[in-house]
Amino acid sequence: MTRRGGFFGWQVVAAAFVLAVFAWGIGFYGPGVYLHALHAREGWSLSLISAAITLHFLASGLLVAWLPALHRRCGLVAVTRAGALASAAGVLGWALAREPWHLLPAALLTALGWAVHSGAAINAIISPWFDRRRPAALSLAYNGASMGGVVFTPLWAALIAGLGFGGAGIAVAAATLLVLWPLAGIWLRPTPAAMGLFPDGADGPAPPRAATAEGPLKGPLWRQARFRSLAIGFALGLTAQMGLLTTLFSMLAPALGTQGAGLALSLATACAVIGRTAVGTLLPPGADRRLAGVLNFLLQAAGSAMLAAAAGESAPLLLGGVVLFGLGIGNLLSLPPLIAQSEWPPEQVAHVVAMVTAVNQAFYAFAPAIFGTALDAFGPVAPPVAAGLVQLVAAAVLVAGRKGRPGGTAARMRAISPTAGKSPS
């Protein structure tokens, strides 16, 4: 069933896209801007400011684990608006900081905003509206994350140049509240049930999913091998990705120049959008989504190998590595919710995604420091070599979790006969 003007779920996707632009512009790409601006204005050490940024990511990782409970208790609109207030206040905290201790409350506030607006939140917004078409819907919404880098990074630079860091922070904080407060009320308050709609705009409810090969999944998530492989696999992949992206500009600049390195990073972002959209659109409904994740890790490992082979000198190899690596960037965000959808009951998916996000952030919070140290100590070959090796480990961890994936032979046999596949007594 659809309403005049099209299925309302696609308007929700557009709202989630805008939310992702602000979330990543402030909570993911913003810290790099805060680091440079505060170091230039206050003269504080990079290690001091970096420690506050690490706190931002670690605290967010702890907070995001509580997101499903917050949504149940307070509702999607209230939590999203609280996140907008926290993000705005946190941006002001970073921008107006005059003493090192001011960074502590600023980091905790932006951590709260990032936790309730990041990947787990986008999944919670989209999931009620889409089932069969969820890959396409999530890929479109998560493209807002890439646009957050495209839009906010030059916007921050322009605002700081014209208004100073304090004035830029005030402008971004005001825009955050002016856009996200009404957005939450208009597009996040309606539910499919309240509007008389079914997921995907269908004429009836989606058919129930087949039982998983492991049967009902009970107990703490960490006791489930399937969850451990999903969380650790993508945590390793994102650590490699974050670390390499942090050092990529420094690796590219000697061969491509400052302007060329900037354009190459924009190329990586554009490839992320292309790769995520392609997977979301072309992934067949019954496809093994873990296998898609493994192939994505291998693609990025190939890009890392090409960057390492360039040794910071060969422009064609560097650009080829950027393209291959960039095509996989976006899928490390969109694939975990899709794997969770295919392997856990619907009522558990939000909790699984939140916990995966928490583990991811706890891992990649340390990536900039680790990869930056490797670059300083061993030169431009070290970061891509390290990233490629970590991505290969991530692929191995993720593929290990396919052993009990839903829809396997055992599950199909049990669907035919309750006694099929059992040993005779």
N, C-alpha and C positions, 0 to 999 in steps of 0.2 A: 504494500500500500504506500503510495506517495501522495504528497500534497501538491497543490498548485505551485509552480515555481521549482519543482524538483524535491528530491529527498532531503529533509532537513539535516540529516547526518553529514552531508557534504558541507553545509554551513558550519557545523561543529568542527569539521576538519580544518576549514579556513581559520576559525577562531584558535584552534590548537596550533596552527602554523604561526599565527601572530604571537601567541604566548611563547612559543619556542624561540622566536626571534629575540624577544626581550630576555628570556631566561638565559640563553647562551650568550647573548651580547653582554649581559651583566655578570652572570655567574661562571661562565666558562672562558670566554675570550677577554672579559673585563680584567681579571687579575693581572694579565700581562701588561695591560695599560697602566693599572695602578702601580705596578712595580716600577716602570719607567718614570711615571710622573712624580711619584713620591721621592724617588732617588734624585731626580733632577731638582725638585723644589726644596726638599728638606736636607738632602745630603746624607740620608740614612743609608746604612750598608745594605747591599743587595741580599745578604744572608738574613738580615733582620726582617726585611719586607717579605722575603721568600718564606720565612718561617710562618708569618701571618697567613700567607696564601695557602701553605700546606694545612694550617689549622682550618681555613675555610673549607677545603675539600674533605678533610677528615671529619669535621663536625657535620658536614652535610651528609656524609656517608652513614653516620650514626642516626641522624634525624630521618633520613628517607625510609629507613626500615619501619618507621611508625606511620608512614603515609596512609596505607590502607585503613588502619584503625582511625586515623584522623578523619578520613573521608566518611567512614561509617558514622562517626560520632558527631561531626560538625557539618558535613555536607561539602560537596565539591565547590560550591560558590564561596562559602565562608573561608575555606582553606586557601583557595586561590587568591582571594582578596587579602587574607592575612599575609600570604607570600609576597604580594605586591607591596604591602606596607613595609615588610621586612627588607625587601630588596631596595626600595626607595631610601629607607633609613640607613641601610648598610652602605649604599653608594655615597650618601652624604657623609657617613662616617669615614670612609676612605678619602673622599675628596677634601674634607675639612680638617683632617687629622693634623695636629700640630705637635703632639708628643707621641713617642713610640707606643705608649700604653693605649693610645686611642685606637690602635689597630686591632686590639683584642675584641672590643664590642663590635667594631665594623666587620671583622671577619665572621663573627658568630651570627650577625644579622644577615649578611649576604649568604652565609651557609644555610640559614633557614629558608630564605627565598629560593635559593638554588635547589634545595631538597624538595620543596613542594611544587616546583615548576618544571623539574627536569624530566628525564625519560620516563620514569615510573608514572608521573602525573599525566604526561601526554597519552600514555597507554590507557590509564584509567578514564580519561576523557573520551577516547575513541572507542574503547571496547564495547560499551553498551549499544553502540549504533551499528557495528559491523561485525560480521562473523566470516562469511565466505570471502568477502572483499576486504577483510582487515589488512592483508599485506599491502594492497594499494593505498588504503586510507592512511595507514601508519607511515608509509614511505612519504606520502605527500605532506603529512603533518610534521614529520621529522626533518623534512627539507628546510623547515623554518630554523632548525639548528644551524645548518650551513649558512643560511641567509643572515643569521645573527652575526657570523664572522664577516660576511661580505658587507653588511650595512653598518654594524656598530664599530668595527675597528677604524675605518676612515672617519666615521662620525665622531668618535671619541677624539681622534687627532685634530679634526677641524674645530671642535668645540674648545678643546684645551688651548689650541693656538689663538682662538679669538677671545675666550672668556677666562682662561686660566683653569687649572684643575678644579678649583672650588666652584666656579661658575658652571663648568661643564657638568659637575656632579649634581648641582641644583637643577639644571635643565633636564638631565636624564631621569632624575628622581621624579620630577613633575610629569614628564612624558609617560613614565611607567604607570603612575597612578591614573592619569587622564585616559590612558588606553585600556589598561587591564581591569580597572574597577568596573566600568560599564560592560566590557566584554564578558566578564564572568556572569553578570546578572542576565544579560540578554541571551547568550548562547550556551552557557554551561548549566543554567537552571532547568531548562526543559529536559524531560526524559522520554525515551521512546514510548514507554507505557502511558505516560500522561498525554502524549500526542496521538495515541492509538496507532503507533507505528511498530513495525517489526525490523530486526536487524537487516541491513542492506536494502531497505525499502521493499522487502518481499511482501507477499500477500498473506503469509502465515509464519509462525515461528520456525526457526531452524531445526532440522531433525537432530535428535540426541546423538552425541558422539559415541563411538564404540568404546568399550572398556579398554584400559591400557593393558599391555602385556604383563605388567607387574601387579595388576589388580589395584584396589584402593590404596592410595598413598597416605599413610598416617604417620604421626609423630613429627618431631622436629625436622625441618628441611635438611639440616646438615647430616642427618642420618640416612638420607637418600642419595645413593651414588649418582643417580641421574642429575640431581640438583648440584651436587659438588662439581661434577664435570662441566655443567653449564656455567656455573658461577666462576669457577677458577679458570676455565678456558677463556671466557671473554674478559676476565680481569687481566689475564696475561696479555691478551691481544690488545686491550686498551692501554695497558702500561707501555707496551712497545710503540703503539701509535702515538700516545701523548709524548713520550720521550723523544721519538724521532721528529715529530712536528716542532717540538720546542727547539731543537738544534738545527732544523732543516735550513732556516734562513742563513745561519752562519756557514753551513756547508755549501750552499748555492752561491753566495755572494762572490767568492773569489773568481769563479768561472763566468758567472752571469752578470756581475755587477749588482749594486744595491737595487736599482729599479728592476732589473731582470729577475732578481731573487723574489722581489715582491710580486711580480707578475706570475712567477712560477708557483708561489703559494696560492694565488688566486686560481690558477689552473687546477691545483690539487682540490680546492674547494668545489670548483665547477665539476670536476670528475666525481667527487663524492655525491653530488646531486644526481649525476647521470647514473652512477652505479646503484645507488639506493632506489631510484625510480625504476630502473630496469629490473631489479630483483623483485620489487613490490608489484610490478605490472606483469612480469613474465613467469613468476614462480607458480607452477601448477598447484591446484588445491591439494592434491595428495602427495606432493613432493616431500622428500626427506629434508626437513629444514636444517637438521644438524649437518647434513652433507653440504648444504649450501654454505653454512658457516665455515666448514673445513676448507672448502674451495676458496672462500673469501680470504682466509688466513694464508693459504698457499699463494694466492694472487699477490697479497701484500708482501709476503716473503720474497717473491720473485722481484717485485719492485725494490725491496730493500737490497737484494743482491745486485741489481743493476746500479743502484746508488753507490754501493760499496765498490763495484768495479770501476765506476767513474773516478774514484779517488779524489773527488772534488775538483777535477780538471776538465773532464770531457763533457761539454755542454749537451751533445745529443744523448749520451747515456744518462746524464742527470735528468733531462726532461722526460726521457722514457721511463725512468724510475719513478718520477713524480706522478706520471699518468697512471702507471700500474698501481702504485701505492694509493693514489687518490681515489681510484675506482672502488676501493674497498673501505674507505674511511667511514662512509655513512652507514654501511651495513652492520658495523659493530654496534651501532645504536639500535637499529630497527630489527635485527634478527633475534635477539634474546626474547622479546615479547612474543614473536611469532613462534619460536620454538616452545615457549611456555604454553602458548595457546594449544599447540598440537599434542603436548605431553602431559598436561595436568587438567583436572576438571575445571570448568569455568569459574567456580567459586573460589578456587585456589590461585588463579592466574595472577591477580593483582598482588597478592602476597609474595608469590614467587618473583615477579618482576621487581618489586620493591627491594627484596633481599638481594637479588642479583645486582641491582643498581648500587646498593650499599657496599657490597663486596668490591665491585668495580672501582668505586671512588676511593675506597680505602687503599687499594693497590696503586692506582695511577696518581695519587696525591704525591708520591715520592718519585715519580718518573722524571720530572724536569731536573731535579737535583742529581739523580743517578746518571742520566744521559749527558747532562752538562759537564759533570766531572769526567766522564769517559771521553768527551770531546776535548776537554782541556788536556787530559793525560795522554791520549793516544792518537789524537788527530781526527780528521773528518771521516776516516774509514770506520772508526769504532762504533758510532751510533747506528748506522745501517746494518753492520754485522750483528751487533747485539739485538737490534729489532728483528732481523730475519730469524735468528736462532730462537728468540722468544716466541715468535709467531709459529714456528714449526712445533715447538712444545705445546702451544695453545691448540693447534690443530690436532695433535695427538691426544691431548686431554679431552677435547670435545668429541672426537670420534670414539673414544673409549666409552662414552655415555650412550652410544647407539645400541649397546647390547640389549637393553630392555625397552627399546623405543616402542611407542604405541603402534598398533597396526602390523606388528611382526607376525611371523608364521604362527607362533603359539596363540596369539590373540585371535587370529582368524579361525584357527582350529577350535578354540573354545567357543567362538560365536556359533559354530556349526553344531558342536556337541559338547556338553559340559564335561564329558569324560575324555574328550580327544586330547592327545598329547600326554596323557598320564601313563605311568608304568602300570602294567597289569599286576593285580594283587596276588 
